[in-house]
Structure formats: structure tokens, C-alpha cells
Amino acid sequence: MNTPEWWPTLLADITAEHDDLDRIVSVIDEDEWLHPTPAEGWDVRDSIGHLAYFDDAARRAVVDPAGFAAHVEEVMSLSIDPIVEHLERGRSMNGAGVLAWWREAREKLLGCLSTADPESRLKWYGPPMGMRSFVTARLMETWAHGQDVVDALGVVRQPTARLRHIAELGVRTRNFSYIVRGLEPPLSEVAVYLEDPTEQGNTWHWGPDDASNSVHGTALDFCLIVTERRNLADVSLEIKGDDALEWMKIAQAFAGPPGPGRPPQSSV
């Protein structure tokens, strides 16, 4: 099996993203586990329980594709909501219990990824995904729910170069943001220029330079938008063109039905 050059970096980055969030929640007290997050009805414990549940589901998708595919078919046919399942399980535990659950789930996931075929495709709750997109999506979920956690706790995280994975996923899911809402994706192209948070003067760039629609700003602001962690009114993206603006209003890098978005912070 040939190992693509991007695979070791991606594995190191998802591990680092997990470790950063673990450092934050490992020192909080039981009351802080119950702090409400910006996700309506969810507290810190719910957010970590969500990651634990889907990290474990991701492991099953890697090590037992047939069994996981059967599980997904059952979920779809019976209209089972896995969100309800993991919320009930997490809420039956204290904070330490949820943390232990997440640590075990992610350790097993990272362990099986270390020996997985990076060129394989995996069944998931939505369309099948290539391994690169699959692992990037887990990194994105960890970062996004981690953002809810730090918002709840009043902690400020420094942006890292790992945001590039999330930004690229956000760019690649532009059409999905329309399709999931039953809309026709526009044919226009959008150029995206984002400031590298770790190297002053360096810009991450996607799309043609001559595009009439563009998005300029920090990688952090763009990632907050495509993961629906901020309202467009609360970031400083420079958006040119109607199609670029429409995209940023509905951008969604995560699988599943259309997200509810977040209200402007001034209205909270």
C-alpha cells in the first residue's frame, strides 16, 4: 500500500485537534460540564458526548464496513435519530464519565486509522466518503464542537494551521450547501483567499484569480462560517459578488440536514 504524502500530516493533525480539546475539558469541574453552549439545548457534556458517539461510529465504519452499512440502513429505515441516542447516553454520566467515553472512542478510532488504507471509501450516514474527506470531517467536527465548548467556558483558542483542512472542506462542500437545501448550485466559481494564522503574509487560495465572486478574510472567520459557529454579521469576511454572498449565507461543511445557523451575537 502506497502512502500518500498528505496522510501522515492529516493523522497528526486530527490527533493534535483531539489533544487540544482534551487539555481544555480535562481540567473543568462538574458545574462547568453543564455550562450551556451556543448550540441550543446543549451543554459542554453534550458536545463531548457527541464527539464520543461519532468517533466510535467512525471506528466501526473503518473496521467493519459491512456491519456499519447495515447499521446505517437500520437507522434510515426506522428513522432512528443517533443524536437522541448519544444525548441520552451522555446525560446518564457525569463529566468524568463522558470524558472517559470520548478518550476511549477516539483512541480506538486513531488506532484503526493508523493501519487503514488512505485510498479507501467508507460508508457514512450520508453519501460514501473517501478516506481523506472522512478523516478531515472528523477533524472538522472536533474543532467545531470544540468551539462550542470554549465559547461556553469563556476560553479563547489560538487558531492553528489545522484550519486549512477545515477551510478546504468548506470550499469543496459549496455545492453540497445548496443541494442539502433543495437548491440548484450556481455555475459560477468563487475565489477564496484566507490569511494563514501561523505565517504572516501567507495566503491560502482556492479558485481562479479572475473569478468575479470572491471571499477574503481570516481562515478562522471562514471556518466559523462554514461550520455554522458564527453568524455572518459577526465575522469580518470581505465578500464580493452575489453568488459568493449567497454561499456564505448557507455554507455548510458538515453532513446531514440543513443546520439552523447561529443568530447574531448582538441578538443573543
C-alpha positions in Angstrom: 0.0 0.0 0.0 1.4 3.3 -1.1 1.0 6.1 1.5 0.0 9.5 0.0 2.1 12.4 1.3 -0.9 14.1 2.9 -1.9 11.0 5.0 0.7 11.3 7.9 0.0 15.0 8.2 -3.7 14.5 8.4 -3.4 11.8 11.0 -1.0 14.0 13.1 -3.4 17.0 12.8 -6.6 15.1 13.9 -4.6 13.8 16.8 -3.4 17.3 17.8 -7.0 18.6 17.5 -8.3 16.0 19.9 -5.4 16.6 22.3 -6.0 20.4 22.3 -9.7 20.0 23.2 -8.8 17.3 25.8 -6.5 19.7 27.5 -9.3 22.2 27.9 -12.0 19.9 29.2 -9.8 17.7 31.4 -9.4 20.5 34.0 -13.0 21.7 34.2 -15.3 20.9 37.2 -18.6 19.2 37.2 -20.6 22.5 37.1 -18.6 23.6 34.0 -19.6 20.4 32.2 -23.1 21.6 32.5 -22.5 25.1 31.1 -24.8 25.8 28.1 -23.1 26.1 24.8 -24.3 28.3 21.8 -25.9 25.1 20.4 -29.4 25.5 21.6 -30.2 22.9 24.4 -26.7 21.5 24.5 -24.2 21.8 27.3 -20.5 21.0 27.4 -21.2 17.4 28.3 -23.5 17.0 25.3 -20.8 18.3 23.0 -18.2 15.9 24.1 -20.7 13.0 24.2 -21.5 13.9 20.6 -17.8 13.6 19.6 -17.5 10.3 21.5 -20.5 8.7 19.8 -19.5 9.6 16.3 -15.8 8.9 16.8 -16.9 5.4 17.8 -19.2 5.2 14.8 -16.3 6.3 12.6 -14.2 3.5 14.0 -16.9 1.0 13.1 -17.1 2.3 9.6 -13.4 1.7 9.2 -13.1 -1.8 10.8 -16.5 -3.3 9.9 -17.8 -1.6 6.7 -20.5 -4.2 6.1 -21.7 -4.1 9.7 -21.7 -0.3 9.7 -23.6 -0.2 6.4 -26.3 -2.5 7.9 -26.5 -0.1 11.0 -27.0 2.9 8.7 -29.7 1.1 6.8 -31.5 0.3 10.0 -31.1 3.9 11.2 -32.6 5.2 8.0 -35.4 2.7 7.7 -36.6 3.1 11.3 -36.0 6.9 11.4 -33.7 6.4 14.4 -32.1 9.7 15.5 -28.5 8.9 16.7 -28.4 12.4 18.2 -31.1 11.5 20.7 -29.2 8.2 21.5 -25.9 9.9 22.3 -27.6 12.7 24.3 -29.4 10.2 26.5 -26.3 8.2 27.0 -24.1 11.2 27.8 -26.7 12.7 30.2 -26.7 9.5 32.2 -23.0 10.1 33.0 -21.1 12.8 34.9 -18.4 14.9 33.2 -15.6 12.5 34.1 -17.6 9.6 32.6 -18.2 11.4 29.3 -14.5 12.4 29.1 -13.5 8.7 29.6 -16.0 7.7 26.9 -14.6 10.2 24.4 -11.0 9.3 25.2 -11.6 5.6 24.6 -13.6 6.2 21.4 -11.1 8.5 19.9 -8.1 6.3 20.9 -9.6 3.4 19.1 -10.5 5.5 16.1 -7.0 6.9 15.8 -5.6 3.4 16.3 -7.5 1.9 13.4 -6.8 4.9 11.1 -3.1 4.3 11.6 -3.4 1.0 9.7 -6.3 1.9 7.3 -6.0 2.3 3.5 -5.9 6.0 2.8 -7.3 5.4 -0.7 -10.4 3.6 0.5 -14.0 4.8 0.5 -16.3 4.4 3.5 -20.0 4.3 4.1 -21.3 7.1 6.4 -24.7 8.5 7.3 -24.7 10.4 4.1 -23.0 9.6 0.8 -19.9 7.4 0.9 -16.7 9.3 1.6 -13.1 9.0 0.6 -10.8 8.4 3.5 -9.2 11.9 3.2 -12.6 13.6 3.4 -13.8 11.2 6.1 -10.9 12.0 8.4 -11.0 15.7 7.6 -14.7 15.7 8.6 -13.8 14.1 12.0 -11.2 16.8 12.5 -13.7 19.5 11.5 -16.3 18.1 13.9 -13.8 18.1 16.7 -12.8 21.7 16.1 -16.4 22.9 15.6 -17.9 21.3 18.7 -14.7 22.4 20.5 -15.6 25.9 19.5 -19.0 25.5 21.2 -17.1 24.2 24.3 -14.7 27.1 24.5 -17.5 29.6 23.9 -19.4 28.0 26.8 -16.3 28.1 29.1 -15.1 31.6 28.1 -11.8 30.2 26.8 -10.0 31.6 23.8 -8.2 29.2 21.4 -5.4 30.4 19.2 -6.1 29.4 15.5 -3.7 26.9 14.0 -2.6 25.7 10.6 -5.0 22.8 11.1 -7.7 25.2 10.0 -6.6 24.6 6.4 -8.2 21.2 6.4 -11.5 22.7 7.5 -11.3 25.6 5.1 -10.6 23.2 2.2 -13.5 21.1 3.2 -15.7 24.2 3.3 -14.6 25.1 -0.2 -15.3 21.6 -1.5 -18.7 21.5 0.0 -20.0 24.6 -1.7 -22.4 22.7 -4.0 -23.5 20.5 -1.1 -24.6 23.6 0.8 -27.2 24.2 -1.9 -28.2 20.6 -2.6 -28.9 19.8 1.0 -31.4 22.7 0.9 -33.0 21.6 -2.3 -31.4 24.4 -4.3 -29.6 24.4 -7.6 -25.9 25.1 -7.2 -24.8 28.1 -9.3 -22.4 27.5 -12.2 -20.2 30.5 -11.2 -16.8 30.0 -9.5 -15.8 31.7 -6.2 -12.2 32.5 -5.4 -11.3 32.2 -1.7 -8.3 33.9 -0.1 -7.6 33.3 3.5 -4.9 34.6 5.8 -2.7 31.8 7.2 -3.0 32.2 11.0 0.6 30.9 11.6 2.6 32.7 8.9 2.1 36.4 8.5 1.7 37.5 4.9 0.9 34.0 3.6 -2.5 33.4 2.0 -4.3 30.2 1.3 -6.1 30.3 -2.0 -8.8 28.3 -3.8 -10.5 29.1 -7.1 -9.5 31.2 -10.2 -7.9 34.6 -9.7 -10.2 36.1 -12.3 -13.4 35.0 -10.6 -16.0 37.8 -10.3 -17.1 36.3 -6.9 -14.6 36.1 -4.1 -14.2 35.7 -0.3 -11.3 37.3 1.5 -10.6 37.2 5.2 -9.0 35.2 8.0 -9.0 31.4 8.0 -10.7 31.5 11.4 -13.6 33.6 10.2 -14.2 31.4 7.2 -14.1 28.2 9.2 -16.5 29.7 11.8 -18.9 30.3 8.9 -18.7 27.0 7.0 -19.2 25.1 10.3 -22.1 27.4 11.3 -20.4 28.5 14.5 -20.9 32.2 13.8 -23.4 34.4 12.1 -22.1 36.2 9.0 -22.8 39.5 10.8 -20.2 38.6 13.5 -17.2 38.0 11.2 -15.1 40.3 9.0 -15.1 38.5 5.7 -14.9 40.6 2.6 -17.4 39.1 0.1 -17.6 40.2 -3.5 -20.4 39.1 -5.8 -24.0 37.9 -5.2 -23.1 34.2 -5.6 -20.3 34.4 -3.0 -22.7 36.2 -0.6 -25.4 33.6 -1.1 -23.0 30.8 -0.5 -21.6 32.3 2.7 -25.2 32.7 4.0 -25.9 29.0 3.6 -22.4 27.4 3.8 -22.4 24.0 5.5 -19.3 21.8 5.6 -20.9 19.1 7.7 -23.1 16.2 6.6 -26.8 16.0 7.5 -29.8 18.2 7.0 -29.5 22.0 6.8 -28.2 23.4 10.0 -30.1 26.1 11.8 -27.2 28.5 11.9 -26.4 30.9 14.7 -28.2 34.2 15.5 -26.0 37.3 15.5 -24.2 37.6 18.8 -25.7 41.1 19.3 -29.2 39.4 19.5 -28.2 36.7 22.0 
